[in-house]
Amino acid sequence: MTALVAPLVVAAIAAVLAPGIRAAVLALGAAALGFATAVAAAHLAVAVAGPEAVPIWTGPGLSLEWLGLTLAAVVALGARH
């Protein structure tokens, strides 16, 4: 899975070097916010089922991270046009 994500991450980071830096920073900010949300959700337990703590699902934070990375990659690839 890491090998499939690496090109997307490289393209997203390259977006900072593209002419539309405002859109790239916004997209990378959304990715960072999604990552922070997913990490925070993974460490937050809201219920107890027997002896186990039940954590919150990290899906919404990860979706925001994917959206930010994809938008940043689109900004980088759009600058090549």
C-alpha positions in Angstrom: 0.0 0.0 0.0 2.8 2.4 0.8 4.2 2.1 -2.8 0.8 3.1 -4.1 0.6 6.2 -1.8 4.1 7.4 -2.4 3.5 9.0 -5.8 0.5 10.8 -4.5 2.4 12.2 -1.5 5.3 13.3 -3.8 2.9 15.1 -6.1 1.2 16.7 -3.2 4.4 18.0 -1.8 5.5 19.2 -5.2 2.4 21.3 -5.3 4.1 23.8 -3.0 6.6 24.5 -5.8 3.8 25.1 -8.3 2.6 28.6 -9.2 -0.7 28.2 -7.4 0.8 28.1 -3.9 -2.3 29.4 -2.1 -4.4 26.4 -3.3 -1.5 24.0 -2.5 -1.1 25.3 1.0 -4.9 25.1 1.6 -5.0 21.5 0.3 -2.0 20.4 2.3 -3.5 22.1 5.4 -6.6 20.1 4.9 -4.5 16.9 4.6 -2.7 17.8 7.8 -6.0 18.6 9.6 -7.4 15.2 8.5 -4.3 13.4 9.7 -4.5 15.2 13.1 -8.2 14.4 13.3 -7.6 10.7 12.6 -4.8 10.5 15.2 -6.9 12.2 17.8 -9.9 10.0 17.1 -7.8 6.9 17.4 -6.8 7.9 20.9 -10.2 8.9 22.1 -12.5 6.3 23.6 -16.2 7.2 24.1 -17.7 4.0 25.3 -16.8 0.8 27.2 -17.9 -2.6 26.1 -17.0 -5.1 28.9 -13.3 -4.6 29.8 -12.5 -3.0 26.4 -12.6 0.8 25.6 -14.3 1.5 22.2 -12.5 4.1 20.1 -14.1 6.4 17.6 -13.8 5.4 13.9 -11.0 7.3 12.2 -12.6 7.2 8.8 -13.8 10.8 8.5 -10.3 12.1 9.4 -8.7 9.8 6.9 -11.1 10.9 4.2 -10.2 14.5 4.8 -6.5 13.6 4.6 -7.1 11.8 1.2 -9.1 14.7 -0.1 -6.3 17.2 0.8 -3.6 15.0 -0.7 -5.6 14.5 -3.9 -6.3 18.2 -4.3 -2.7 19.1 -3.7 -1.6 16.5 -6.4 -4.2 18.0 -8.8 -2.7 21.5 -8.2 0.8 20.2 -8.9 -0.3 18.4 -12.1 -2.4 21.3 -13.2 0.7 23.6 -13.0 2.3 21.4 -15.7 -0.4 22.3 -18.2 
